[in-house]
Amino acid sequence: MTINGEGPKTNGHRPVTTIVVGAGMRGKVYATYALEYPHLIKITAVADPSIFRRKQMAKAHGIPQDMMYERWEDVVKSGKVADAVIIGLQDALHASAVAAFAKWGYHILCEKPMATSIADCVAMARDVTSEPMQGKVFAIGHVMRYSPYNQAIKKVIESGVLGEIVDVQHTEPVGNQHFAHSFVRGNWSNEKQSTFTLMSKCCHDLDIISFYMSGRTPSRVHSFGSLFLFNKARKPKEAGKATRCFDCQFESQCGWSAKKIYMERPDEDYNHWMVSAVVDAEVMDIETVADALKTSRYGQCVYEAGNDVVDHQTVTLEYPDGATASIVMSAFSEAECERKTRIAGTKGELIGDMESFTVFDFLTREKKVYRPEVLDESHGGGDAGLSKTFFDAVVASDQTILGITSEDVLHSHLIVFAAEQSRRTGSTVDFVEFKRNALQGP
C-alpha cells in the first residue's frame, strides 16, 4: 500500500507503536499499512466488542492476548501504552474517544466524521490542541485529500492553468446496493444512532471542495434533499405484509433485495465488504449468509427497515466573490462511489472521474489528460495516501506534513452542518454567521 511508489519516512530507531480502536472495515484499512511497513509501524493493541474482529486483527498483526480489549475505555484506563491510536469506532463515539486519548497525548488518526454534533466537533478541535497534544499529530479520515488524483488536481489549480475558479460541480453516486446496505439496513440508517447522511457519507466530499477552493469560506449555503423512496408509503403493493426478503413474493422483482445483494456473490471481492458486516465468519458460504439474513437487520425489507436518513441531497455553496460549488449525492446509481468532478475556471476547464482528468485550455483550445498513478484502489489511493502522510507526520511530530489543521477540519464539518440546517429549514444559511455562532456555543 504505497503512494507514488514511496513508503513512509523512517523514525530512525523503532516502529511507531499503534493501537486500533474499532477493528471494523475502516480500522482494518488503516492498520493494513503496518503490514506493508512492519519495521516502521507496529499494531500493538486492539479494542473491539466483536471477538471475531479482535482475533482477526490480533492474528494479522501478532497482538498478544493481554493487549486485546473488548472496550476501548479499558485501553484508556491502561494509560499511555503506544505512540498512536487509530479510531475506527461508530460515529457517535468519536468525540469521547478522541477526548480520552488526547488526555494521554497520543498521536490520533480518527475516521470521519469528527463527531455528530456541532458542540462535539468544536470540543474535539479544542481537545486535540490541548497541552498533552503539543507536538502530537491529529488527522481525520478525509482520505480524498490524499489520493494521487486529488493531489494532482490541486497542483493544476495552484499552477494557475485554470485561472480563477468560477464553479465546482461534484457528484457522489453512492450506488443502489451500497446505499441499501449502509444507509437503509446498516449502521448509518438512523440519525439518532449515527448521524445524517451528508455527514456520514459526504463530509469528505464537502472537504474536497474546501481543498480545491484553498480553504476559502463560503458566504452562503443552501441544500435540498429528502428520504424519497425507502419508507412504508412507497412499498410495492405486491410485497404485501412481508417485512423480510426471504418471506416476500415480490423479492425476485426488487432491485433492493437482500438476497441479491448478499447471496449472489458472497465470496467475491465485489461485495465481500458488505457480506462481512452480515456474518462474522472466516468462510462466507451461502448457507451461513442465508441464516444471518433470516434474523438480522440486513435481511429486512428496505421499505420496512425503520431508517430515517435522506437518500439524495444537493448542496450549493456561494463564495464572497460570486464563485459557486455544488455537490449531488444520490442512492440511485449503478456506479458505487465513483465520483465525478468538473471545475470551471476563467482560463480553462477540468473534468475528472477519480482515475484521470482532462484540462481544456480556452486560449490554445488544447486538451491535456492527466492519469495519476494509483497503486491502491481504495478511495482512489486516498486511504494509502492518508496512512502514509499520517505516519510521516507522527515520525516527525509535525502537524504541517498533513497539510491541514484541526481548525481546517472543523471548518469543513461546519459547512456540512450548515447545509443540513438549510435542508431542514428550507432557508439559505449565512455561513459566516453560522460559524461564528457555532464557535461561540450556546
PyMOL commands that set and color helices and strands:
alter all, ss='L'
color gray80, all
select helices_A, chain A and resi 25-36+51-61+65-67+72-77+91-103+118-127+131-133+143-146+148-159+176-184+197-212+232-234+237-239+245-247+251-253+258-263+272-278+286-293+297-299+378-396+399-402+406-425+431-440
alter helices_A, ss='H'
color red, helices_A
select strands_A, chain A and resi 16-21+41-47+68-69+84-87+107-110+138-140+165-173+220-226+312-318+324-330+340-345+348-352+357-361+367-370+429-430
alter strands_A, ss='S'
color yellow, strands_A
deselect
rebuild
show_as cartoon
